[in-house]
Amino acid sequence: MRLIEGVIYLCADGEIRRLDKIEDDFLSYSLPIGKRGSRLAWMELGRTKRYQVESDFLNGKQISEDEIE
């Protein structure tokens, strides 16, 4: 699988993350926040070393916003 900026992933570790930016050594992503049934908001987490989270994205799957519980 190829990583794509702006796509929401159900990562291999079970977390839902939106991939915001891909850099050579870093990935930036956001987590969904809010109550069920309300408008979905995203909390940006900043840059994380790519080697720490890349496999969680690659071994996960792409999902739509509608699939987030």
PDB file of N, CA, C, O and CB in Angstrom:
ATOM      1  N   MET A   1       0.843  -1.174   0.000  1.00  0.00           N
ATOM      2  CA  MET A   1       0.000   0.000   0.000  1.00  0.00           C
ATOM      3  C   MET A   1       0.898   1.251   0.000  1.00  0.00           C
ATOM      4  O   MET A   1       1.979   1.262   0.590  1.00  0.00           O
ATOM      5  CB  MET A   1      -0.965  -0.009   1.229  1.00  0.00           C
ATOM      6  N   ARG A   2       0.428   2.270  -0.661  1.00  0.00           N
ATOM      7  CA  ARG A   2       1.132   3.546  -0.726  1.00  0.00           C
ATOM      8  C   ARG A   2       0.449   4.524   0.224  1.00  0.00           C
ATOM      9  O   ARG A   2      -0.780   4.594   0.259  1.00  0.00           O
ATOM     10  CB  ARG A   2       1.157   4.106  -2.186  1.00  0.00           C
ATOM     11  N   LEU A   3       1.228   5.278   0.992  1.00  0.00           N
ATOM     12  CA  LEU A   3       0.658   6.275   1.893  1.00  0.00           C
ATOM     13  C   LEU A   3       0.230   7.507   1.115  1.00  0.00           C
ATOM     14  O   LEU A   3       0.928   7.954   0.205  1.00  0.00           O
ATOM     15  CB  LEU A   3       1.664   6.659   2.987  1.00  0.00           C
ATOM     16  N   ILE A   4      -0.938   8.056   1.487  1.00  0.00           N
ATOM     17  CA  ILE A   4      -1.498   9.211   0.781  1.00  0.00           C
ATOM     18  C   ILE A   4      -1.904  10.264   1.808  1.00  0.00           C
ATOM     19  O   ILE A   4      -2.630   9.974   2.759  1.00  0.00           O
ATOM     20  CB  ILE A   4      -2.719   8.797  -0.104  1.00  0.00           C
ATOM     21  N   GLU A   5      -1.427  11.485   1.602  1.00  0.00           N
ATOM     22  CA  GLU A   5      -1.787  12.591   2.489  1.00  0.00           C
ATOM     23  C   GLU A   5      -3.280  12.866   2.414  1.00  0.00           C
ATOM     24  O   GLU A   5      -3.880  12.807   1.341  1.00  0.00           O
ATOM     25  CB  GLU A   5      -0.994  13.857   2.129  1.00  0.00           C
ATOM     26  N   GLY A   6      -3.880  13.171   3.577  1.00  0.00           N
ATOM     27  CA  GLY A   6      -5.293  13.512   3.641  1.00  0.00           C
ATOM     28  C   GLY A   6      -6.227  12.326   3.778  1.00  0.00           C
ATOM     29  O   GLY A   6      -7.437  12.505   3.922  1.00  0.00           O
ATOM     30  N   VAL A   7      -5.686  11.121   3.737  1.00  0.00           N
ATOM     31  CA  VAL A   7      -6.497   9.901   3.820  1.00  0.00           C
ATOM     32  C   VAL A   7      -6.600   9.467   5.285  1.00  0.00           C
ATOM     33  O   VAL A   7      -5.663   9.637   6.065  1.00  0.00           O
ATOM     34  CB  VAL A   7      -5.883   8.756   2.944  1.00  0.00           C
ATOM     35  N   ILE A   8      -7.758   8.904   5.639  1.00  0.00           N
ATOM     36  CA  ILE A   8      -7.984   8.377   6.981  1.00  0.00           C
ATOM     37  C   ILE A   8      -7.656   6.886   6.959  1.00  0.00           C
ATOM     38  O   ILE A   8      -8.067   6.162   6.051  1.00  0.00           O
ATOM     39  CB  ILE A   8      -9.462   8.631   7.459  1.00  0.00           C
ATOM     40  N   TYR A   9      -6.916   6.441   7.962  1.00  0.00           N
ATOM     41  CA  TYR A   9      -6.500   5.040   8.060  1.00  0.00           C
ATOM     42  C   TYR A   9      -6.977   4.428   9.359  1.00  0.00           C
ATOM     43  O   TYR A   9      -6.932   5.074  10.406  1.00  0.00           O
ATOM     44  CB  TYR A   9      -4.981   4.917   7.951  1.00  0.00           C
ATOM     45  N   LEU A  10      -7.434   3.186   9.302  1.00  0.00           N
ATOM     46  CA  LEU A  10      -7.569   2.359  10.486  1.00  0.00           C
ATOM     47  C   LEU A  10      -6.239   1.636  10.566  1.00  0.00           C
ATOM     48  O   LEU A  10      -5.995   0.679   9.832  1.00  0.00           O
ATOM     49  CB  LEU A  10      -8.824   1.356  10.418  1.00  0.00           C
ATOM     50  N   CYS A  11      -5.386   2.100  11.459  1.00  0.00           N
ATOM     51  CA  CYS A  11      -4.009   1.614  11.512  1.00  0.00           C
ATOM     52  C   CYS A  11      -3.937   0.216  12.129  1.00  0.00           C
ATOM     53  O   CYS A  11      -4.872  -0.234  12.791  1.00  0.00           O
ATOM     54  CB  CYS A  11      -3.135   2.586  12.311  1.00  0.00           C
ATOM     55  N   ALA A  12      -2.822  -0.454  11.900  1.00  0.00           N
ATOM     56  CA  ALA A  12      -2.621  -1.822  12.374  1.00  0.00           C
ATOM     57  C   ALA A  12      -2.713  -1.923  13.894  1.00  0.00           C
ATOM     58  O   ALA A  12      -3.025  -2.994  14.415  1.00  0.00           O
ATOM     59  CB  ALA A  12      -1.273  -2.340  11.907  1.00  0.00           C
ATOM     60  N   ASP A  13      -2.451  -0.845  14.611  1.00  0.00           N
ATOM     61  CA  ASP A  13      -2.536  -0.868  16.076  1.00  0.00           C
ATOM     62  C   ASP A  13      -3.957  -0.593  16.574  1.00  0.00           C
ATOM     63  O   ASP A  13      -4.177  -0.489  17.781  1.00  0.00           O
ATOM     64  CB  ASP A  13      -1.574   0.158  16.672  1.00  0.00           C
ATOM     65  N   GLY A  14      -4.924  -0.474  15.658  1.00  0.00           N
ATOM     66  CA  GLY A  14      -6.320  -0.267  16.020  1.00  0.00           C
ATOM     67  C   GLY A  14      -6.738   1.184  16.133  1.00  0.00           C
ATOM     68  O   GLY A  14      -7.918   1.465  16.342  1.00  0.00           O
ATOM     69  N   GLU A  15      -5.806   2.113  16.000  1.00  0.00           N
ATOM     70  CA  GLU A  15      -6.109   3.540  16.083  1.00  0.00           C
ATOM     71  C   GLU A  15      -6.531   4.096  14.729  1.00  0.00           C
ATOM     72  O   GLU A  15      -6.052   3.656  13.685  1.00  0.00           O
ATOM     73  CB  GLU A  15      -4.900   4.309  16.610  1.00  0.00           C
ATOM     74  N   ILE A  16      -7.430   5.064  14.764  1.00  0.00           N
ATOM     75  CA  ILE A  16      -7.834   5.771  13.551  1.00  0.00           C
ATOM     76  C   ILE A  16      -7.012   7.042  13.474  1.00  0.00           C
ATOM     77  O   ILE A  16      -6.963   7.821  14.426  1.00  0.00           O
ATOM     78  CB  ILE A  16      -9.375   6.084  13.542  1.00  0.00           C
ATOM     79  N   ARG A  17      -6.362   7.249  12.329  1.00  0.00           N
ATOM     80  CA  ARG A  17      -5.523   8.424  12.131  1.00  0.00           C
ATOM     81  C   ARG A  17      -5.732   8.981  10.727  1.00  0.00           C
ATOM     82  O   ARG A  17      -5.930   8.234   9.769  1.00  0.00           O
ATOM     83  CB  ARG A  17      -4.036   8.080  12.364  1.00  0.00           C
ATOM     84  N   ARG A  18      -5.684  10.311  10.626  1.00  0.00           N
ATOM     85  CA  ARG A  18      -5.685  10.956   9.309  1.00  0.00           C
ATOM     86  C   ARG A  18      -4.247  11.387   9.044  1.00  0.00           C
ATOM     87  O   ARG A  18      -3.651  12.100   9.852  1.00  0.00           O
ATOM     88  CB  ARG A  18      -6.693  12.192   9.245  1.00  0.00           C
ATOM     89  N   LEU A  19      -3.697  10.960   7.929  1.00  0.00           N
ATOM     90  CA  LEU A  19      -2.329  11.302   7.567  1.00  0.00           C
ATOM     91  C   LEU A  19      -2.315  12.692   6.945  1.00  0.00           C
ATOM     92  O   LEU A  19      -2.848  12.895   5.854  1.00  0.00           O
ATOM     93  CB  LEU A  19      -1.728  10.252   6.592  1.00  0.00           C
ATOM     94  N   ASP A  20      -1.706  13.643   7.639  1.00  0.00           N
ATOM     95  CA  ASP A  20      -1.734  15.032   7.200  1.00  0.00           C
ATOM     96  C   ASP A  20      -0.568  15.408   6.293  1.00  0.00           C
ATOM     97  O   ASP A  20      -0.747  16.147   5.325  1.00  0.00           O
ATOM     98  CB  ASP A  20      -1.743  15.930   8.390  1.00  0.00           C
ATOM     99  N   LYS A  21       0.624  14.904   6.600  1.00  0.00           N
ATOM    100  CA  LYS A  21       1.794  15.292   5.806  1.00  0.00           C
ATOM    101  C   LYS A  21       2.831  14.182   5.847  1.00  0.00           C
ATOM    102  O   LYS A  21       3.071  13.567   6.886  1.00  0.00           O
ATOM    103  CB  LYS A  21       2.403  16.620   6.324  1.00  0.00           C
ATOM    104  N   ILE A  22       3.440  13.941   4.688  1.00  0.00           N
ATOM    105  CA  ILE A  22       4.495  12.944   4.557  1.00  0.00           C
ATOM    106  C   ILE A  22       5.794  13.676   4.233  1.00  0.00           C
ATOM    107  O   ILE A  22       5.871  14.414   3.251  1.00  0.00           O
ATOM    108  CB  ILE A  22       4.147  11.881   3.451  1.00  0.00           C
ATOM    109  N   GLU A  23       6.805  13.467   5.061  1.00  0.00           N
ATOM    110  CA  GLU A  23       8.133  14.017   4.811  1.00  0.00           C
ATOM    111  C   GLU A  23       9.119  12.855   4.753  1.00  0.00           C
ATOM    112  O   GLU A  23       8.753  11.719   5.054  1.00  0.00           O
ATOM    113  CB  GLU A  23       8.542  15.055   5.915  1.00  0.00           C
ATOM    114  N   ASP A  24      10.352  13.125   4.374  1.00  0.00           N
ATOM    115  CA  ASP A  24      11.345  12.056   4.272  1.00  0.00           C
ATOM    116  C   ASP A  24      11.517  11.295   5.587  1.00  0.00           C
ATOM    117  O   ASP A  24      11.540  10.065   5.591  1.00  0.00           O
ATOM    118  CB  ASP A  24      12.680  12.632   3.837  1.00  0.00           C
ATOM    119  N   ASP A  25      11.636  12.019   6.700  1.00  0.00           N
ATOM    120  CA  ASP A  25      11.906  11.389   7.987  1.00  0.00           C
ATOM    121  C   ASP A  25      10.752  11.455   8.981  1.00  0.00           C
ATOM    122  O   ASP A  25      10.830  10.865  10.058  1.00  0.00           O
ATOM    123  CB  ASP A  25      13.099  12.017   8.595  1.00  0.00           C
ATOM    124  N   PHE A  26       9.682  12.167   8.630  1.00  0.00           N
ATOM    125  CA  PHE A  26       8.582  12.375   9.566  1.00  0.00           C
ATOM    126  C   PHE A  26       7.230  12.152   8.896  1.00  0.00           C
ATOM    127  O   PHE A  26       7.087  12.309   7.684  1.00  0.00           O
ATOM    128  CB  PHE A  26       8.649  13.782  10.154  1.00  0.00           C
ATOM    129  N   LEU A  27       6.232  11.779   9.718  1.00  0.00           N
ATOM    130  CA  LEU A  27       4.837  11.763   9.314  1.00  0.00           C
ATOM    131  C   LEU A  27       4.082  12.655  10.296  1.00  0.00           C
ATOM    132  O   LEU A  27       4.346  12.621  11.498  1.00  0.00           O
ATOM    133  CB  LEU A  27       4.251  10.295   9.284  1.00  0.00           C
ATOM    134  N   SER A  28       3.158  13.440   9.794  1.00  0.00           N
ATOM    135  CA  SER A  28       2.282  14.242  10.640  1.00  0.00           C
ATOM    136  C   SER A  28       0.880  13.685  10.480  1.00  0.00           C
ATOM    137  O   SER A  28       0.426  13.430   9.365  1.00  0.00           O
ATOM    138  CB  SER A  28       2.343  15.772  10.266  1.00  0.00           C
ATOM    139  N   TYR A  29       0.192  13.497  11.611  1.00  0.00           N
ATOM    140  CA  TYR A  29      -1.150  12.936  11.545  1.00  0.00           C
ATOM    141  C   TYR A  29      -2.031  13.528  12.628  1.00  0.00           C
ATOM    142  O   TYR A  29      -1.552  14.179  13.557  1.00  0.00           O
ATOM    143  CB  TYR A  29      -1.104  11.416  11.673  1.00  0.00           C
ATOM    144  N   SER A  30      -3.337  13.290  12.492  1.00  0.00           N
ATOM    145  CA  SER A  30      -4.341  13.780  13.432  1.00  0.00           C
ATOM    146  C   SER A  30      -5.200  12.622  13.897  1.00  0.00           C
ATOM    147  O   SER A  30      -5.336  11.609  13.211  1.00  0.00           O
ATOM    148  CB  SER A  30      -5.214  14.884  12.792  1.00  0.00           C
ATOM    149  N   LEU A  31      -5.784  12.794  15.089  1.00  0.00           N
ATOM    150  CA  LEU A  31      -6.708  11.816  15.655  1.00  0.00           C
ATOM    151  C   LEU A  31      -8.108  12.405  15.700  1.00  0.00           C
ATOM    152  O   LEU A  31      -8.261  13.602  15.943  1.00  0.00           O
ATOM    153  CB  LEU A  31      -6.255  11.380  17.068  1.00  0.00           C
ATOM    154  N   PRO A  32      -9.152  11.578  15.468  1.00  0.00           N
ATOM    155  CA  PRO A  32     -10.523  12.091  15.553  1.00  0.00           C
ATOM    156  C   PRO A  32     -10.892  12.358  17.015  1.00  0.00           C
ATOM    157  O   PRO A  32     -10.532  11.587  17.904  1.00  0.00           O
ATOM    158  CB  PRO A  32     -11.527  11.087  14.916  1.00  0.00           C
ATOM    159  N   ILE A  33     -11.604  13.447  17.251  1.00  0.00           N
ATOM    160  CA  ILE A  33     -12.078  13.760  18.597  1.00  0.00           C
ATOM    161  C   ILE A  33     -13.550  14.147  18.537  1.00  0.00           C
ATOM    162  O   ILE A  33     -14.057  14.506  17.474  1.00  0.00           O
ATOM    163  CB  ILE A  33     -11.236  14.902  19.233  1.00  0.00           C
ATOM    164  N   GLY A  34     -14.224  14.075  19.655  1.00  0.00           N
ATOM    165  CA  GLY A  34     -15.627  14.453  19.716  1.00  0.00           C
ATOM    166  C   GLY A  34     -16.499  13.292  20.136  1.00  0.00           C
ATOM    167  O   GLY A  34     -16.046  12.153  20.254  1.00  0.00           O
ATOM    168  N   LYS A  35     -17.754  13.606  20.356  1.00  0.00           N
ATOM    169  CA  LYS A  35     -18.722  12.598  20.778  1.00  0.00           C
ATOM    170  C   LYS A  35     -19.398  11.985  19.563  1.00  0.00           C
ATOM    171  O   LYS A  35     -19.532  12.611  18.512  1.00  0.00           O
ATOM    172  CB  LYS A  35     -19.770  13.208  21.724  1.00  0.00           C
ATOM    173  N   ARG A  36     -19.809  10.767  19.738  1.00  0.00           N
ATOM    174  CA  ARG A  36     -20.505  10.057  18.661  1.00  0.00           C
ATOM    175  C   ARG A  36     -21.770  10.827  18.281  1.00  0.00           C
ATOM    176  O   ARG A  36     -22.510  11.276  19.156  1.00  0.00           O
ATOM    177  CB  ARG A  36     -20.856   8.598  19.091  1.00  0.00           C
ATOM    178  N   GLY A  37     -22.012  10.974  17.009  1.00  0.00           N
ATOM    179  CA  GLY A  37     -23.184  11.684  16.529  1.00  0.00           C
ATOM    180  C   GLY A  37     -22.962  13.170  16.339  1.00  0.00           C
ATOM    181  O   GLY A  37     -23.829  13.862  15.804  1.00  0.00           O
ATOM    182  N   SER A  38     -21.821  13.670  16.766  1.00  0.00           N
ATOM    183  CA  SER A  38     -21.526  15.084  16.567  1.00  0.00           C
ATOM    184  C   SER A  38     -20.587  15.239  15.370  1.00  0.00           C
ATOM    185  O   SER A  38     -20.080  14.256  14.828  1.00  0.00           O
ATOM    186  CB  SER A  38     -20.898  15.707  17.848  1.00  0.00           C
ATOM    187  N   ARG A  39     -20.370  16.480  14.975  1.00  0.00           N
ATOM    188  CA  ARG A  39     -19.475  16.750  13.850  1.00  0.00           C
ATOM    189  C   ARG A  39     -18.069  16.278  14.201  1.00  0.00           C
ATOM    190  O   ARG A  39     -17.583  16.537  15.302  1.00  0.00           O
ATOM    191  CB  ARG A  39     -19.473  18.264  13.489  1.00  0.00           C
ATOM    192  N   LEU A  40     -17.423  15.597  13.285  1.00  0.00           N
ATOM    193  CA  LEU A  40     -16.088  15.065  13.505  1.00  0.00           C
ATOM    194  C   LEU A  40     -15.064  16.185  13.483  1.00  0.00           C
ATOM    195  O   LEU A  40     -15.057  17.009  12.568  1.00  0.00           O
ATOM    196  CB  LEU A  40     -15.746  14.009  12.455  1.00  0.00           C
ATOM    197  N   ALA A  41     -14.204  16.216  14.483  1.00  0.00           N
ATOM    198  CA  ALA A  41     -13.101  17.168  14.532  1.00  0.00           C
ATOM    199  C   ALA A  41     -11.800  16.365  14.639  1.00  0.00           C
ATOM    200  O   ALA A  41     -11.809  15.193  15.016  1.00  0.00           O
ATOM    201  CB  ALA A  41     -13.260  18.174  15.740  1.00  0.00           C
ATOM    202  N   TRP A  42     -10.704  17.006  14.306  1.00  0.00           N
ATOM    203  CA  TRP A  42      -9.408  16.334  14.305  1.00  0.00           C
ATOM    204  C   TRP A  42      -8.426  17.091  15.197  1.00  0.00           C
ATOM    205  O   TRP A  42      -8.358  18.319  15.157  1.00  0.00           O
ATOM    206  CB  TRP A  42      -8.853  16.218  12.867  1.00  0.00           C
ATOM    207  N   MET A  43      -7.670  16.350  15.998  1.00  0.00           N
ATOM    208  CA  MET A  43      -6.631  16.916  16.844  1.00  0.00           C
ATOM    209  C   MET A  43      -5.280  16.598  16.204  1.00  0.00           C
ATOM    210  O   MET A  43      -4.891  15.436  16.089  1.00  0.00           O
ATOM    211  CB  MET A  43      -6.717  16.357  18.308  1.00  0.00           C
ATOM    212  N   GLU A  44      -4.575  17.650  15.792  1.00  0.00           N
ATOM    213  CA  GLU A  44      -3.268  17.464  15.167  1.00  0.00           C
ATOM    214  C   GLU A  44      -2.239  17.102  16.223  1.00  0.00           C
ATOM    215  O   GLU A  44      -2.206  17.694  17.302  1.00  0.00           O
ATOM    216  CB  GLU A  44      -2.835  18.732  14.405  1.00  0.00           C
ATOM    217  N   LEU A  45      -1.399  16.122  15.902  1.00  0.00           N
ATOM    218  CA  LEU A  45      -0.378  15.681  16.849  1.00  0.00           C
ATOM    219  C   LEU A  45       1.025  16.122  16.475  1.00  0.00           C
ATOM    220  O   LEU A  45       1.970  15.835  17.211  1.00  0.00           O
ATOM    221  CB  LEU A  45      -0.410  14.195  16.964  1.00  0.00           C
ATOM    222  N   GLY A  46       1.186  16.799  15.377  1.00  0.00           N
ATOM    223  CA  GLY A  46       2.520  17.252  14.997  1.00  0.00           C
ATOM    224  C   GLY A  46       3.308  16.165  14.291  1.00  0.00           C
ATOM    225  O   GLY A  46       2.745  15.189  13.795  1.00  0.00           O
ATOM    226  N   ARG A  47       4.616  16.349  14.255  1.00  0.00           N
ATOM    227  CA  ARG A  47       5.489  15.434  13.518  1.00  0.00           C
ATOM    228  C   ARG A  47       5.955  14.290  14.407  1.00  0.00           C
ATOM    229  O   ARG A  47       6.304  14.482  15.572  1.00  0.00           O
ATOM    230  CB  ARG A  47       6.697  16.184  12.952  1.00  0.00           C
ATOM    231  N   THR A  48       5.950  13.093  13.824  1.00  0.00           N
ATOM    232  CA  THR A  48       6.441  11.893  14.494  1.00  0.00           C
ATOM    233  C   THR A  48       7.468  11.244  13.577  1.00  0.00           C
ATOM    234  O   THR A  48       7.298  11.217  12.358  1.00  0.00           O
ATOM    235  CB  THR A  48       5.271  10.899  14.837  1.00  0.00           C
ATOM    236  N   LYS A  49       8.525  10.727  14.170  1.00  0.00           N
ATOM    237  CA  LYS A  49       9.532  10.030  13.359  1.00  0.00           C
ATOM    238  C   LYS A  49       8.849   8.954  12.526  1.00  0.00           C
ATOM    239  O   LYS A  49       8.067   8.154  13.038  1.00  0.00           O
ATOM    240  CB  LYS A  49      10.643   9.405  14.257  1.00  0.00           C
ATOM    241  N   ARG A  50       9.152   8.950  11.264  1.00  0.00           N
ATOM    242  CA  ARG A  50       8.485   8.052  10.321  1.00  0.00           C
ATOM    243  C   ARG A  50       8.619   6.586  10.717  1.00  0.00           C
ATOM    244  O   ARG A  50       7.657   5.826  10.612  1.00  0.00           O
ATOM    245  CB  ARG A  50       9.045   8.253   8.931  1.00  0.00           C
ATOM    246  N   TYR A  51       9.804   6.184  11.170  1.00  0.00           N
ATOM    247  CA  TYR A  51      10.034   4.780  11.512  1.00  0.00           C
ATOM    248  C   TYR A  51       9.153   4.317  12.684  1.00  0.00           C
ATOM    249  O   TYR A  51       8.936   3.116  12.845  1.00  0.00           O
ATOM    250  CB  TYR A  51      11.506   4.565  11.856  1.00  0.00           C
ATOM    251  N   GLN A  52       8.648   5.243  13.497  1.00  0.00           N
ATOM    252  CA  GLN A  52       7.838   4.867  14.652  1.00  0.00           C
ATOM    253  C   GLN A  52       6.398   4.497  14.290  1.00  0.00           C
ATOM    254  O   GLN A  52       5.790   3.673  14.973  1.00  0.00           O
ATOM    255  CB  GLN A  52       7.827   5.994  15.645  1.00  0.00           C
ATOM    256  N   VAL A  53       5.847   5.086  13.238  1.00  0.00           N
ATOM    257  CA  VAL A  53       4.422   4.865  12.929  1.00  0.00           C
ATOM    258  C   VAL A  53       4.132   4.393  11.504  1.00  0.00           C
ATOM    259  O   VAL A  53       3.001   4.006  11.210  1.00  0.00           O
ATOM    260  CB  VAL A  53       3.670   6.126  13.170  1.00  0.00           C
ATOM    261  N   GLU A  54       5.106   4.415  10.631  1.00  0.00           N
ATOM    262  CA  GLU A  54       4.845   4.089   9.228  1.00  0.00           C
ATOM    263  C   GLU A  54       4.234   2.693   9.049  1.00  0.00           C
ATOM    264  O   GLU A  54       3.308   2.525   8.255  1.00  0.00           O
ATOM    265  CB  GLU A  54       6.135   4.186   8.432  1.00  0.00           C
ATOM    266  N   SER A  55       4.734   1.706   9.768  1.00  0.00           N
ATOM    267  CA  SER A  55       4.200   0.351   9.597  1.00  0.00           C
ATOM    268  C   SER A  55       2.751   0.252  10.071  1.00  0.00           C
ATOM    269  O   SER A  55       1.990  -0.556   9.540  1.00  0.00           O
ATOM    270  CB  SER A  55       5.066  -0.657  10.356  1.00  0.00           C
ATOM    271  N   ASP A  56       2.350   1.061  11.065  1.00  0.00           N
ATOM    272  CA  ASP A  56       0.949   1.061  11.498  1.00  0.00           C
ATOM    273  C   ASP A  56       0.026   1.513  10.367  1.00  0.00           C
ATOM    274  O   ASP A  56      -1.059   0.961  10.187  1.00  0.00           O
ATOM    275  CB  ASP A  56       0.765   1.974  12.724  1.00  0.00           C
ATOM    276  N   PHE A  57       0.464   2.523   9.604  1.00  0.00           N
ATOM    277  CA  PHE A  57      -0.322   2.975   8.449  1.00  0.00           C
ATOM    278  C   PHE A  57      -0.294   1.935   7.342  1.00  0.00           C
ATOM    279  O   PHE A  57      -1.343   1.565   6.814  1.00  0.00           O
ATOM    280  CB  PHE A  57       0.207   4.319   7.923  1.00  0.00           C
ATOM    281  N   LEU A  58       0.892   1.460   6.983  1.00  0.00           N
ATOM    282  CA  LEU A  58       1.040   0.532   5.860  1.00  0.00           C
ATOM    283  C   LEU A  58       0.333  -0.796   6.091  1.00  0.00           C
ATOM    284  O   LEU A  58      -0.169  -1.395   5.141  1.00  0.00           O
ATOM    285  CB  LEU A  58       2.499   0.280   5.593  1.00  0.00           C
ATOM    286  N   ASN A  59       0.284  -1.266   7.327  1.00  0.00           N
ATOM    287  CA  ASN A  59      -0.352  -2.546   7.636  1.00  0.00           C
ATOM    288  C   ASN A  59      -1.821  -2.389   8.037  1.00  0.00           C
ATOM    289  O   ASN A  59      -2.480  -3.361   8.405  1.00  0.00           O
ATOM    290  CB  ASN A  59       0.408  -3.243   8.748  1.00  0.00           C
ATOM    291  N   GLY A  60      -2.317  -1.172   7.961  1.00  0.00           N
ATOM    292  CA  GLY A  60      -3.723  -0.907   8.243  1.00  0.00           C
ATOM    293  C   GLY A  60      -4.513  -0.847   6.950  1.00  0.00           C
ATOM    294  O   GLY A  60      -4.133  -1.447   5.944  1.00  0.00           O
ATOM    295  N   LYS A  61      -5.635  -0.102   6.991  1.00  0.00           N
ATOM    296  CA  LYS A  61      -6.433   0.042   5.776  1.00  0.00           C
ATOM    297  C   LYS A  61      -7.036   1.434   5.719  1.00  0.00           C
ATOM    298  O   LYS A  61      -7.266   2.074   6.744  1.00  0.00           O
ATOM    299  CB  LYS A  61      -7.541  -1.029   5.714  1.00  0.00           C
ATOM    300  N   GLN A  62      -7.285   1.882   4.513  1.00  0.00           N
ATOM    301  CA  GLN A  62      -7.920   3.180   4.301  1.00  0.00           C
ATOM    302  C   GLN A  62      -9.405   3.053   4.603  1.00  0.00           C
ATOM    303  O   GLN A  62     -10.044   2.067   4.236  1.00  0.00           O
ATOM    304  CB  GLN A  62      -7.690   3.690   2.848  1.00  0.00           C
ATOM    305  N   ILE A  63      -9.950   4.074   5.284  1.00  0.00           N
ATOM    306  CA  ILE A  63     -11.376   4.084   5.586  1.00  0.00           C
ATOM    307  C   ILE A  63     -11.942   5.463   5.253  1.00  0.00           C
ATOM    308  O   ILE A  63     -11.196   6.418   5.037  1.00  0.00           O
ATOM    309  CB  ILE A  63     -11.634   3.720   7.080  1.00  0.00           C
ATOM    310  N   SER A  64     -13.265   5.552   5.216  1.00  0.00           N
ATOM    311  CA  SER A  64     -13.915   6.824   4.986  1.00  0.00           C
ATOM    312  C   SER A  64     -14.333   7.417   6.325  1.00  0.00           C
ATOM    313  O   SER A  64     -14.350   6.723   7.341  1.00  0.00           O
ATOM    314  CB  SER A  64     -15.130   6.663   4.047  1.00  0.00           C
ATOM    315  N   GLU A  65     -14.666   8.687   6.321  1.00  0.00           N
ATOM    316  CA  GLU A  65     -15.119   9.362   7.534  1.00  0.00           C
ATOM    317  C   GLU A  65     -16.401   8.709   8.060  1.00  0.00           C
ATOM    318  O   GLU A  65     -16.625   8.673   9.270  1.00  0.00           O
ATOM    319  CB  GLU A  65     -15.352  10.867   7.261  1.00  0.00           C
ATOM    320  N   ASP A  66     -17.228   8.202   7.174  1.00  0.00           N
ATOM    321  CA  ASP A  66     -18.479   7.532   7.561  1.00  0.00           C
ATOM    322  C   ASP A  66     -18.249   6.247   8.352  1.00  0.00           C
ATOM    323  O   ASP A  66     -19.134   5.798   9.080  1.00  0.00           O
ATOM    324  CB  ASP A  66     -19.296   7.218   6.326  1.00  0.00           C
ATOM    325  N   GLU A  67     -17.076   5.662   8.212  1.00  0.00           N
ATOM    326  CA  GLU A  67     -16.774   4.405   8.911  1.00  0.00           C
ATOM    327  C   GLU A  67     -16.265   4.612  10.334  1.00  0.00           C
ATOM    328  O   GLU A  67     -16.069   3.642  11.067  1.00  0.00           O
ATOM    329  CB  GLU A  67     -15.751   3.624   8.129  1.00  0.00           C
ATOM    330  N   ILE A  68     -16.053   5.849  10.726  1.00  0.00           N
ATOM    331  CA  ILE A  68     -15.562   6.152  12.069  1.00  0.00           C
ATOM    332  C   ILE A  68     -16.749   6.119  13.025  1.00  0.00           C
ATOM    333  O   ILE A  68     -17.748   6.804  12.806  1.00  0.00           O
ATOM    334  CB  ILE A  68     -14.835   7.543  12.115  1.00  0.00           C
ATOM    335  N   GLU A  69     -16.636   5.325  14.080  1.00  0.00           N
ATOM    336  CA  GLU A  69     -17.721   5.191  15.055  1.00  0.00           C
ATOM    337  C   GLU A  69     -17.673   6.292  16.078  1.00  0.00           C
ATOM    338  O   GLU A  69     -18.512   6.337  16.978  1.00  0.00           O
ATOM    339  CB  GLU A  69     -17.657   3.846  15.748  1.00  0.00           C
TER     340      GLU A  69
END
